[in-house]
Amino acid sequence: MRHTVGIAASVIGLLAAAAASSAIGLKPVGSGFDSALGVVQAPGEQRLLVVERNGVVRPITAGRPGAAWLDIRDRVGSEGLEQGLLGLAFAPDFARSGRVYVNYTNRGGDTRVVEFRTRPGARRVSTRTARVVLAQRQPYTNHNGGALAFGPDGMLYVALGDGGGQRDPDNLAGNPSSLLGKVLRIDPSRRSPGRGYAIPAGNPFAGSASARPEVWVMGLRNPWRISFDRATGDLWIGDVGQNDREEVDVARAGQSGLDFGWSRREGTTDFKGGSRTARETDPVAEYTHDEGCSVTGGYVYRGTAVPSLAGRYVYADWCSGRSWSVDAASPGTPREITGEIGRIQGVTSFGEDRAGNLYVVTSTTVKRIRA
């Protein structure tokens, strides 16, 4: 009997240890920011830089906002809740070229993707180096998208919303002749006539007379954060819904020209309705407005500190503070992780460092997901 009890106690202890080892939480990294919308790490540097919607990028210094690394408040329009400095990405060859790119809405409310040049470790970026790469008129103040990400192919991917308004009034998201409601793929290191960038080889609509050659994927309402899986090259997109559904979309490495369905469909449900196109692709995850109201896209976790998240895409809802993960290789039913890390109200973004650590951003804080 004692032997049996001893074995049972050992098993319970092992289960408890396993449960403890898989538990996850949040570790504060920085606080006191103003309308933070992202956190990035420059190639070859240790510091983390926080993107603020008002037009400032600041390092985290001893857990607090440091002096401005980039300050473009004089050219950023951030009066609307979805306007402002919305994205930042470093060129893969930043250590050599010093190229860094930002996506913001200007004082007129229109999108600008702008290149700056600096040097690794610089305390401040000179705004005199600014070069407009891409300009896009925005018909409304909302649904600007704004995320930037360099893919494993070295090209710059630009997320743009459908232009705003209700119900995609001009049906722009599914129209390949418009840049709105799309993720674009461009080469900002080169220029073609009349453009601040070149069209990379392999873009699905290059050479088409009825489509914009920049378009990589389409049918998006307001892609709020895009990211690449560093292990596979898959492109992940959190797309904010309208009436009832929030969705997560993925374009596997090498897939292009996909149509994620807006505004014929919202998630997997009919919205305006209409026949499916040959390119139409369903989301890999979705949830209703019973669970939240605005998805914040994240990353596939490829770090080593949190084994229970290995190979899983992590995302959250801005309104409810709930968060989930889904198997990146074979998405099935998402696993809610709110109970482990707690409700995080107002998640505006996620971030990833070179080691694969994953960060959660709210308007004032940056925290790291930890075991």
C-alpha positions in Angstrom: 0.0 0.0 0.0 2.8 2.4 0.9 4.5 1.5 -2.3 1.4 2.3 -4.3 0.9 5.6 -2.5 4.5 6.4 -3.1 4.2 5.8 -6.9 1.0 7.8 -7.0 2.7 10.7 -5.3 5.6 10.5 -7.7 3.3 10.6 -10.7 1.4 13.6 -9.3 4.7 15.3 -8.7 5.8 14.7 -12.2 2.5 16.0 -13.6 2.7 19.0 -11.4 6.3 19.7 -12.6 5.3 19.2 -16.2 2.4 21.6 -15.8 4.7 24.2 -14.1 7.2 23.9 -16.9 4.6 24.5 -19.6 3.0 27.5 -17.8 3.6 30.9 -19.4 3.3 34.4 -18.2 4.4 38.0 -19.0 7.5 39.8 -17.9 7.5 43.7 -18.0 10.1 45.1 -20.2 9.2 48.8 -20.6 6.4 51.1 -19.6 5.4 54.8 -19.9 5.0 55.0 -23.7 2.6 57.1 -25.6 0.3 55.3 -28.0 2.8 52.4 -28.6 2.0 50.4 -31.7 5.0 48.1 -32.1 8.4 47.0 -30.9 11.3 46.1 -33.1 15.0 45.2 -32.8 17.5 46.5 -35.3 19.8 43.9 -36.9 23.0 43.6 -34.9 21.7 45.6 -32.0 20.5 44.6 -28.5 18.2 47.6 -27.9 14.5 47.4 -28.5 12.8 50.3 -30.3 9.1 51.2 -29.6 7.0 52.7 -32.4 4.6 55.3 -31.1 1.5 56.3 -33.2 2.2 60.0 -32.7 5.3 59.8 -34.9 8.2 59.0 -32.5 10.3 55.9 -32.2 12.1 55.4 -28.8 14.4 52.8 -27.3 13.6 51.1 -24.1 16.1 52.4 -21.6 16.2 50.9 -18.2 12.5 50.0 -18.6 11.4 53.5 -19.6 11.1 55.5 -22.8 14.5 56.8 -24.0 15.2 59.9 -26.1 13.6 59.9 -29.5 15.6 57.8 -32.1 13.3 59.0 -34.9 10.9 61.9 -34.6 8.6 62.7 -37.5 5.7 64.3 -35.6 5.9 67.3 -37.9 4.8 65.1 -40.9 2.5 62.5 -39.3 -1.2 62.9 -39.1 -2.6 61.0 -36.1 -5.9 62.6 -35.3 -8.0 59.6 -36.3 -7.7 56.5 -34.1 -6.4 54.4 -37.0 -4.0 57.1 -38.3 -0.4 57.8 -37.4 3.0 56.2 -37.5 1.9 52.6 -38.1 4.8 50.4 -39.0 8.6 50.2 -39.1 11.0 47.7 -40.7 14.8 47.4 -41.1 16.3 46.4 -44.4 18.0 43.0 -44.2 21.3 44.6 -45.1 20.8 47.4 -42.5 24.3 46.9 -41.1 25.7 47.9 -44.4 23.1 50.2 -46.0 21.5 51.8 -42.9 18.1 51.6 -44.6 15.0 51.7 -42.4 11.4 52.1 -43.6 8.3 53.5 -41.9 4.6 53.5 -42.9 2.5 56.5 -41.7 -0.4 58.6 -42.6 0.6 62.2 -43.4 -1.2 65.4 -42.4 -3.6 64.9 -45.2 -4.5 61.4 -44.0 -2.8 59.6 -46.9 -0.3 56.7 -46.6 3.4 57.2 -47.1 6.1 54.6 -47.0 9.3 56.4 -46.4 13.0 55.3 -46.4 15.5 56.8 -43.9 19.2 56.2 -43.7 21.2 56.0 -40.6 24.0 53.9 -39.1 23.9 51.0 -36.7 24.0 52.2 -33.1 23.1 55.8 -34.0 21.4 57.7 -31.2 19.1 59.6 -33.7 18.0 59.3 -37.3 18.4 62.4 -39.5 15.0 63.2 -41.1 16.9 64.9 -43.9 17.6 61.5 -45.4 13.9 60.9 -46.0 12.8 59.4 -49.4 9.2 58.7 -50.2 9.1 55.1 -51.5 5.3 54.7 -52.0 2.4 57.2 -51.7 -1.2 56.0 -51.6 -4.3 58.2 -51.2 -6.7 57.2 -48.5 -10.4 57.9 -49.1 -11.4 57.7 -45.4 -9.6 58.0 -42.1 -9.8 54.3 -41.0 -8.5 51.0 -42.3 -5.0 52.1 -43.1 -3.3 48.8 -42.3 0.2 50.1 -41.9 2.4 47.1 -41.1 5.7 46.6 -42.9 7.8 43.4 -43.0 10.8 42.2 -45.0 10.3 38.7 -46.2 13.0 36.0 -46.4 13.3 36.9 -50.0 14.6 40.4 -49.0 11.5 42.2 -50.4 9.4 44.7 -48.5 5.8 43.7 -47.8 3.3 46.5 -47.2 -0.1 46.0 -45.6 -2.9 48.3 -46.7 -6.5 48.3 -45.6 -9.5 48.7 -47.9 -9.5 52.5 -47.6 -12.1 52.6 -44.8 -15.7 53.5 -44.6 -18.4 50.8 -43.9 -18.8 47.7 -46.0 -15.9 48.4 -48.4 -18.1 50.9 -50.3 -16.1 51.0 -53.5 -15.3 47.2 -53.4 -11.6 47.9 -53.5 -10.3 45.0 -51.5 -11.2 42.5 -54.2 -10.2 44.7 -57.0 -6.6 43.9 -58.2 -6.4 47.3 -60.0 -6.3 49.0 -56.5 -3.6 48.8 -53.9 -6.1 49.0 -51.1 -7.1 45.9 -49.2 -3.9 44.2 -50.1 -0.4 43.1 -49.0 2.0 44.5 -51.5 5.5 43.2 -52.4 8.0 45.7 -53.6 11.8 46.1 -53.9 12.7 49.5 -52.3 16.5 49.0 -53.0 15.9 49.6 -56.7 13.7 52.0 -58.7 11.8 51.7 -61.9 10.6 54.6 -64.0 7.9 56.6 -62.2 8.2 54.6 -59.0 10.3 54.9 -55.8 10.7 51.1 -55.9 11.0 48.2 -58.4 8.5 45.4 -59.0 10.2 42.1 -58.0 10.2 39.1 -60.3 7.5 36.6 -59.3 4.8 39.1 -58.4 1.5 37.4 -59.5 0.1 40.3 -61.4 3.3 41.7 -63.0 2.6 42.3 -66.7 -1.2 42.3 -66.3 -3.0 45.2 -67.9 -5.9 44.9 -65.4 -4.1 44.6 -62.1 -1.4 46.5 -60.1 1.9 44.7 -60.3 2.7 45.4 -56.6 -0.2 43.2 -55.3 0.9 40.0 -53.6 -2.4 39.0 -51.8 -5.8 40.7 -51.7 -9.3 40.6 -50.2 -8.3 42.2 -46.8 -10.4 44.6 -44.8 -7.8 46.0 -42.4 -4.7 43.8 -42.0 -3.6 44.7 -38.5 -0.1 43.2 -38.3 1.6 40.9 -40.7 4.6 38.7 -39.9 6.8 36.0 -41.5 7.4 32.7 -39.9 11.2 32.7 -39.6 11.3 28.9 -40.0 9.1 28.5 -43.1 8.7 31.9 -44.7 4.9 31.7 -44.4 3.1 35.1 -44.3 0.7 35.5 -41.5 -2.0 38.2 -41.4 -4.5 39.3 -38.7 -7.4 40.9 -40.5 -9.9 43.0 -38.6 -13.6 42.2 -39.3 -16.7 44.4 -39.4 -20.0 43.0 -38.1 -19.2 39.6 -36.6 -15.9 37.9 -37.5 -12.2 38.4 -36.9 -9.8 36.3 -38.9 -6.3 35.0 -39.2 -5.0 34.3 -42.8 -1.9 32.7 -44.0 -0.1 32.6 -47.4 2.3 29.7 -47.4 5.8 30.4 -48.7 5.7 30.8 -52.4 1.9 31.3 -52.5 0.8 34.6 -54.1 -2.3 36.1 -55.7 -4.5 34.7 -52.9 -7.9 36.4 -52.3 -9.0 36.2 -48.7 -12.6 37.1 -49.6 -13.4 40.5 -48.2 -16.0 42.0 -48.8 -17.9 39.1 -50.4 -17.2 37.3 -47.2 -16.3 38.2 -43.6 -14.3 35.2 -42.3 -16.1 32.1 -43.6 -19.5 33.7 -43.6 -21.2 35.6 -46.5 -21.1 39.4 -46.2 -22.0 40.9 -49.5 -22.2 37.5 -51.1 -21.1 36.3 -54.5 -19.4 33.4 -56.1 -16.1 32.2 -54.9 -13.2 33.1 -57.1 -10.5 30.6 -58.1 -8.1 32.5 -55.8 -10.4 32.7 -52.8 -8.8 31.3 -49.6 -10.5 30.8 -46.2 -8.9 31.9 -43.0 -7.0 29.4 -40.9 -8.6 30.8 -37.7 -11.6 33.0 -36.9 -13.7 34.1 -33.9 -16.9 35.9 -33.5 -17.7 39.2 -31.7 -18.9 37.2 -28.7 -15.2 36.7 -28.0 -13.8 40.1 -29.1 -14.0 42.8 -31.7 -10.6 43.5 -33.3 -7.9 41.0 -33.9 -4.2 41.9 -33.4 -2.0 39.7 -35.5 1.2 38.2 -34.0 4.0 35.8 -34.8 4.8 32.1 -35.0 6.8 31.4 -31.9 10.3 30.1 -32.8 12.1 30.9 -29.6 13.3 28.4 -27.0 12.2 29.9 -23.7 8.5 28.9 -24.0 8.3 25.2 -25.2 4.5 25.1 -25.0 4.3 27.7 -27.8 6.8 26.2 -30.1 5.6 26.3 -33.7 2.4 28.1 -32.8 1.0 31.4 -34.1 0.1 33.7 -31.2 -2.5 36.4 -31.6 -4.9 38.5 -29.5 -8.0 40.6 -29.4 -7.7 44.4 -28.7 -11.1 44.7 -27.1 -11.5 41.6 -24.9 -7.9 41.1 -24.0 -8.1 37.4 -24.9 -5.3 35.6 -26.7 -4.9 32.4 -28.6 -2.4 30.2 -30.3 -2.8 27.9 -33.3 -0.5 25.2 -34.7 1.3 26.9 -37.6 1.9 23.8 -39.6 -1.5 22.3 -39.3 -4.0 24.8 -38.0 -6.9 23.2 -36.2 -8.9 24.5 -33.2 -7.0 27.4 -31.6 -6.0 27.1 -28.0 -6.9 30.0 -25.8 -4.0 31.1 -23.6 -5.8 33.9 -21.8 -5.9 31.9 -18.6 -2.1 31.5 -18.6 -1.0 35.1 -19.4 -4.1 36.9 -18.2 -6.3 39.4 -20.1 -4.3 42.1 -21.8 -6.6 45.0 -22.5 -5.7 47.0 -25.6 -3.1 44.7 -27.3 -1.9 46.9 -30.2 0.9 44.7 -31.5 3.3 41.9 -31.0 7.1 42.0 -31.6 9.9 39.5 -32.1 13.6 39.8 -31.4 16.5 38.0 -33.0 16.4 35.2 -30.4 12.8 34.5 -31.2 11.4 36.0 -28.0 7.9 37.3 -28.3 6.7 40.7 -27.0 3.2 42.0 -26.3 2.6 45.7 -26.8 -0.2 47.9 -25.4 -0.4 51.7 -25.8 1.9 52.2 -22.7 3.7 48.9 -22.1 5.9 46.3 -23.6 6.0 42.8 -22.0 7.8 39.6 -23.0 6.1 36.2 -23.0 8.0 33.9 -20.7 7.8 30.4 -19.3 
